[in-house]
Amino acid sequence: MNMKNVYAYAMISLKTKRKIDHYIGLVLANFFEFCAFLAGRILRRRHKGASVDRVLIMKFSGIGSLACAYPALLTLKKNYPDASLAFWGTRHTASIAKEFGIFSKIVILDDRTLLRSAVSLIRDLPEIWSFRPTWAFDLEIYSKLSSLFCLWTVALNRVGFISDTTRFRKYLHTHLIYFNRFRYVGDLYHQIFLDTLPMKAIPSSDLAIELGINTRPRKLDKIVININSGELSPMRKWPRESFHSLILKLLEFYQFEIVLTGSSQDYGHVEGMTGMLPAWAKSKVRNACGEYDLRGFMGILRGCRLMITVDSGPMHLAVLMGTPIVALFGPTHPCHFLPSCRKDTVAIYHNFICSPCVHVIDDECLPCAGTAPCMSSISVEEVLAEASALLENSEKEKIIERPVYGSAKTYSRE
């Protein structure tokens, strides 16, 4: 991620967090699911007709996916302008939640170590209880611990996604929305609100005006190239040699500055790549890994001419900022992570028979053992062709109207 100090405090690796969530979370989830089942039978709380005056949004990982959720959250706020919205997340998700400007309260879970997480949870829950949420929306897709946290908020209505891997949520949540891996995740975030609350969908064109898309001139003569795929799935990276060749070809045709972004941990990797550039090219390329905070990075995306990126959090922020994008996909599918309603957003994807594999199969069982031929098969020439087409047609209308419909049936308690 292109933000200094975002990961500096993350003393527990993401891989370790996932293991804790899987092994410890599964045991706790099954136990508390039984407890919730018994409590439901005894208390017989009525879940229909609850007012939408205090809404809690929960998201503990994934700045990019939270960026995907912003249009849905904006739709919620515009439908219920008098409702108080609170956010509960970690430091990195809270950093973008603050930028949204729609939350009256933000509670931060300190997840740097196991001990800090436990202490922070004990501190956070009374603060959540004092907010007295009538609705709690768990925006995590696969997490078991987030399901428990949602239960512990004691909100009257608790909403989350369900799939083949999260069937234990049936009693932890009061409303469950089907998580479809073949639909754009931003549409699924719309669905979680549209299927549970009486509200109207807002046309994409109106949301675009609210977000500033189509109204922001591209003032910066810069092309942003993001090489970072994040800690979650490193096989989503494109080969460094391919990025090197693409930079040289872009500089031959265009007079724009090229800004290379990534996390601070990517600085050395990118520096090695820029070090191989000829002298005439080095002055036109800047290694900005770890240089920007969140607001600064979003400002660069808002004004640049184009972003070339792998599937990552920065890609989702670019979608939010209305930036023209060429996105490179391999182990993940573009229909799930890139909106189809944007004419200036192009996905390059070679449709390997084993793709998508990320989020579908364990890393230890990947068909290619993590070598990702789906990414290395993407040629420099096809990326250059798509980038040139967007740069030369940047003034085209960017939004295609495409309504989002809720499902016919949603699981909910009476």
C-alpha positions in Angstrom: 0.0 0.0 0.0 1.3 3.5 -0.9 1.2 4.9 2.6 4.1 5.3 4.9 3.7 3.9 8.4 0.5 2.0 7.6 2.1 -1.4 8.1 4.9 -0.2 10.4 2.9 -1.1 13.5 1.6 -4.5 12.2 3.7 -6.7 14.5 1.6 -9.7 13.7 1.9 -10.7 10.1 -1.2 -11.1 8.0 -0.6 -14.8 7.5 -0.5 -15.2 11.3 -3.7 -13.3 11.7 -5.4 -15.5 9.2 -4.3 -18.6 11.1 -5.5 -17.2 14.4 -8.8 -16.3 12.8 -9.2 -19.8 11.3 -8.2 -22.0 14.2 -9.1 -20.0 17.3 -11.9 -18.2 15.6 -13.6 -21.4 14.4 -13.7 -22.9 17.9 -15.1 -19.7 19.4 -17.5 -19.2 16.5 -19.1 -22.7 16.9 -19.3 -22.3 20.7 -21.0 -18.8 20.5 -23.2 -19.9 17.7 -24.7 -22.5 20.1 -25.0 -19.8 22.8 -26.7 -17.4 20.4 -29.1 -20.2 19.4 -30.1 -20.8 23.0 -30.3 -17.1 23.8 -32.6 -16.6 20.7 -34.9 -19.3 21.9 -35.1 -17.9 25.4 -35.2 -14.2 24.7 -37.3 -14.3 21.5 -36.2 -10.9 20.5 -38.1 -9.4 17.5 -35.9 -8.3 14.7 -38.4 -6.8 12.3 -39.2 -3.1 12.2 -36.1 -1.9 14.0 -35.4 1.8 13.5 -32.4 2.9 11.4 -31.1 5.5 13.7 -27.8 4.0 15.0 -25.8 2.0 12.5 -22.5 0.3 13.2 -20.2 -0.5 10.2 -17.4 -3.1 10.9 -14.3 -3.6 8.7 -11.0 -4.8 10.2 -8.9 -5.6 7.2 -8.6 -4.4 3.6 -8.4 -0.7 2.8 -9.1 -1.5 -0.8 -12.3 -3.4 -0.1 -13.5 -0.6 2.2 -12.9 1.8 -0.7 -15.2 -0.5 -2.8 -17.8 -0.2 -0.1 -17.9 3.6 0.0 -20.5 4.1 -2.7 -22.8 1.7 -0.8 -22.1 3.5 2.5 -22.9 6.8 0.7 -26.1 5.4 -0.5 -27.0 4.4 3.1 -26.2 7.8 4.4 -28.2 9.6 1.7 -31.2 7.4 2.4 -30.9 7.9 6.2 -29.4 11.4 6.6 -30.4 11.7 10.2 -29.0 8.3 11.3 -25.8 8.2 13.3 -23.2 6.0 11.6 -20.3 4.6 13.7 -17.3 2.7 12.4 -15.3 -0.1 14.1 -12.1 -1.2 12.6 -8.3 -1.3 12.8 -5.9 1.6 12.4 -5.5 1.1 8.7 -9.2 0.7 7.8 -10.1 3.6 10.2 -7.6 5.8 8.2 -9.8 5.6 5.1 -13.1 5.6 7.1 -12.1 9.0 8.4 -11.7 10.3 4.9 -15.3 9.3 4.0 -16.6 12.0 6.3 -19.9 10.1 7.1 -19.1 8.6 10.5 -20.0 10.4 13.7 -17.9 7.9 15.8 -14.8 5.8 14.9 -13.6 3.0 17.3 -10.2 1.5 16.6 -9.2 -2.0 17.5 -5.4 -2.2 18.2 -4.3 -5.5 16.5 -0.6 -5.1 16.7 -0.1 -8.0 19.1 -2.4 -10.6 20.6 -2.2 -8.9 24.0 -3.0 -5.5 22.6 -5.9 -7.0 20.6 -7.4 -8.5 23.8 -7.0 -5.3 25.8 -8.4 -3.2 23.0 -11.4 -5.5 22.5 -12.2 -5.1 26.3 -11.9 -1.4 25.9 -13.8 -1.1 22.6 -16.9 -3.1 23.5 -18.2 -0.8 26.3 -17.8 2.1 23.8 -19.8 0.2 21.2 -22.5 -0.7 23.8 -22.8 3.0 24.8 -23.5 3.7 21.1 -26.4 1.2 21.3 -26.5 0.2 17.6 -29.8 -1.0 16.3 -28.0 -2.3 13.2 -24.5 -3.7 12.9 -23.1 -4.6 9.4 -20.1 -6.9 9.3 -18.4 -6.1 6.0 -15.8 -8.9 6.5 -16.2 -11.7 4.0 -14.4 -14.7 5.5 -13.5 -13.8 9.0 -14.8 -15.8 12.0 -13.6 -13.4 14.6 -15.4 -10.5 13.1 -18.6 -12.6 13.3 -18.0 -12.9 17.0 -17.3 -9.2 17.4 -20.6 -8.5 15.6 -22.4 -10.8 18.1 -20.7 -9.1 21.0 -22.0 -5.7 20.0 -25.5 -7.0 21.1 -27.0 -5.0 18.3 -30.6 -6.0 17.7 -29.9 -6.7 14.0 -26.6 -8.1 12.9 -25.9 -8.4 9.1 -23.2 -10.3 7.3 -22.3 -12.3 4.3 -22.6 -16.0 4.0 -20.9 -18.5 1.6 -19.8 -22.1 1.7 -17.1 -21.3 4.2 -19.1 -19.2 6.6 -22.2 -21.3 7.4 -21.5 -21.0 11.1 -22.9 -17.4 10.9 -26.5 -18.5 10.9 -27.1 -17.7 14.5 -24.2 -15.2 15.1 -26.0 -12.9 12.6 -29.7 -12.1 12.3 -29.5 -11.4 8.6 -27.3 -13.2 6.0 -26.6 -12.0 2.5 -25.3 -14.4 -0.2 -21.7 -13.6 -1.1 -21.4 -14.2 -4.8 -17.7 -14.6 -5.9 -18.7 -13.9 -9.5 -20.1 -10.4 -8.9 -18.2 -7.1 -8.4 -17.6 -6.8 -4.6 -18.9 -3.2 -4.7 -22.3 -4.5 -5.9 -22.3 -7.0 -3.0 -21.7 -4.2 -0.5 -24.7 -2.4 -2.0 -26.7 -5.7 -1.7 -26.0 -6.0 2.0 -27.9 -2.7 2.6 -30.5 -3.0 -0.1 -31.6 -6.4 1.0 -32.0 -5.6 4.7 -33.1 -1.9 4.9 -36.0 -0.1 3.2 -33.9 2.2 0.9 -33.6 3.3 -2.7 -30.6 2.6 -4.9 -28.9 5.8 -6.1 -28.0 5.9 -9.9 -24.4 5.5 -10.6 -24.3 8.8 -12.4 -25.6 10.6 -9.2 -23.0 8.8 -7.1 -20.3 9.8 -9.6 -21.2 13.5 -9.0 -21.1 13.0 -5.3 -17.7 11.3 -5.5 -16.4 14.0 -8.0 -15.9 11.5 -10.9 -16.2 13.3 -14.3 -15.7 16.7 -12.6 -12.0 16.5 -11.7 -9.7 17.6 -14.5 -6.5 15.6 -14.9 -4.0 18.3 -13.9 -1.0 16.3 -13.1 1.2 15.1 -16.0 1.9 11.9 -14.3 1.4 8.2 -14.9 1.2 6.2 -11.6 2.5 2.6 -11.8 1.7 0.5 -8.7 3.8 -2.8 -8.4 2.5 -3.7 -4.9 0.0 -6.6 -4.5 0.0 -6.5 -0.8 0.9 -9.2 1.8 -2.2 -11.2 1.2 -1.3 -12.6 -2.2 2.2 -11.9 -3.6 1.6 -14.0 -6.7 -0.5 -11.2 -8.1 2.7 -9.3 -8.9 3.8 -8.7 -12.5 7.5 -9.5 -13.2 9.9 -6.7 -12.5 11.5 -7.0 -16.0 8.1 -6.4 -17.6 7.6 -3.2 -15.6 11.1 -2.1 -16.6 10.3 -2.6 -20.3 6.9 -0.9 -20.0 8.5 2.2 -18.4 11.0 2.6 -21.2 8.2 2.2 -23.9 6.0 4.7 -22.1 8.8 7.3 -21.9 9.4 6.9 -25.6 5.9 7.9 -26.5 4.9 10.3 -23.7 6.4 13.2 -21.8 4.7 12.4 -18.5 6.6 11.8 -15.3 6.2 8.2 -14.1 5.6 7.7 -10.4 6.3 4.2 -9.0 4.3 3.5 -5.9 4.2 0.7 -3.3 4.7 0.2 0.4 7.9 1.3 2.2 8.9 -2.4 2.1 8.9 -2.2 -1.8 11.4 0.7 -1.9 14.4 -1.5 -2.4 12.7 -3.7 -5.0 11.7 -0.7 -7.0 15.0 1.0 -6.6 16.7 -2.0 -8.1 14.4 -1.7 -11.1 15.0 2.0 -11.6 18.7 1.4 -11.2 18.6 -0.6 -14.4 17.1 2.3 -16.4 19.3 4.3 -18.8 20.4 7.8 -17.7 18.0 9.6 -20.0 15.0 7.8 -18.3 16.0 8.0 -14.7 15.2 11.8 -14.5 11.6 11.0 -15.6 10.9 8.2 -13.1 10.4 8.7 -9.4 10.5 6.0 -6.7 7.7 7.1 -4.4 7.3 3.8 -2.4 6.3 4.7 1.2 6.4 8.4 0.4 2.7 9.3 0.7 0.2 9.1 3.5 -3.3 8.1 2.6 -4.6 11.6 1.8 -1.5 12.4 -0.3 -1.8 9.2 -2.3 -5.5 9.8 -3.0 -4.6 13.3 -4.2 -2.1 11.9 -6.7 -4.7 9.4 -7.9 -7.3 12.2 -8.3 -5.1 14.2 -10.5 -2.9 11.8 -12.5 -3.6 10.9 -16.1 -3.5 7.1 -15.7 -2.8 4.3 -13.2 -1.3 1.0 -14.3 -1.6 -1.5 -11.4 -1.9 -5.1 -10.3 -5.0 -6.2 -8.3 -4.4 -4.4 -5.0 -5.7 -1.9 -2.5 -4.3 1.0 -4.4 -6.3 -0.2 -7.5 -9.5 0.1 -5.4 -8.6 3.6 -4.3 -8.0 4.5 -7.9 -11.5 3.3 -8.8 -12.9 5.4 -5.9 -11.0 8.5 -7.2 -12.2 8.0 -10.8 -8.7 7.5 -12.1 -8.3 5.9 -15.5 -6.9 2.4 -14.8 -5.2 -0.5 -16.6 -5.3 -3.4 -14.2 -3.4 -6.6 -14.5 -5.2 -9.7 -13.3 -4.2 -13.4 -13.0 -4.9 -15.3 -9.8 -8.1 -13.2 -9.2 -10.9 -12.5 -11.5 -11.6 -8.9 -12.7 -15.4 -9.4 -12.6 -15.1 -9.6 -8.8 -12.7 -6.8 -8.1 -13.3 -4.2 -10.9 -16.6 -2.4 -11.8 -18.0 -3.0 -15.2 -19.7 0.4 -15.3 -16.6 2.4 -16.0 -15.4 2.9 -19.6 -12.0 4.2 -18.5 -11.2 1.0 -16.5 -9.5 -1.8 -18.4 -8.7 -5.3 -17.1 -6.0 -7.4 -18.8 -6.8 -11.1 -17.9 -5.8 -14.3 -19.8 -8.4 -16.6 -18.4 -6.2 -19.5 -17.4 -8.1 -22.7 -16.5 -6.8 -22.6 -12.9 -7.8 -18.9 -12.4 -9.2 -17.6 -10.1 -7.4 -19.4 -7.3 -6.8 -16.8 -4.6 -9.6 -16.8 -2.0 -10.7 -20.2 -3.5 -8.0 -22.6 -2.5 -5.3 -22.7 0.2 -1.9 -21.2 -0.8 -0.2 -24.5 -0.2 -2.4 -26.2 -2.8 -2.1 -23.7 -5.6 -1.9 -25.5 -9.0 1.2 -23.4 -10.1 2.8 -23.5 -6.6 2.8 -19.7 -6.6 4.7 -19.2 -9.8 1.7 -17.4 -11.4 2.1 -18.0 -15.2 -1.2 -16.1 -15.5 0.7 -12.9 -14.6 3.9 -13.5 -16.5 1.9 -14.3 -19.6 0.7 -10.7 -19.8 2.9 -9.0 -22.4 4.3 -5.5 -22.3 2.8 -4.7 -25.7 -0.8 -5.4 -24.7 -0.4 -3.2 -21.5 1.1 -0.4 -23.6 -1.7 -0.7 -26.1 -4.4 -0.4 -23.5 -2.6 2.4 -21.7 -2.2 4.4 -24.9 -5.9 4.0 -25.8 -6.9 5.5 -22.4 -4.4 8.3 -22.5 -5.6 9.3 -26.0 -9.3 9.0 -25.2 -9.3 10.4 -21.6 -12.2 12.8 -22.2 -14.8 10.1 -23.0 -17.7 9.7 -20.7 -16.7 7.4 -17.8 -19.9 6.1 -16.3 -22.3 3.5 -17.8 -25.6 3.4 -16.0 -26.1 0.0 -14.4 -28.6 -0.5 -11.6 -28.0 -2.8 -8.7 -30.8 -5.1 -7.7 -31.3 -6.8 -4.4 -32.0 -10.6 -4.2 -35.5 -12.1 -4.0 -35.0 -13.8 -0.7 -32.7 -13.0 2.2 -32.2 -15.1 5.4 -33.4 -13.1 8.4 -34.9 -13.8 11.8 -38.5 -12.9 12.5 
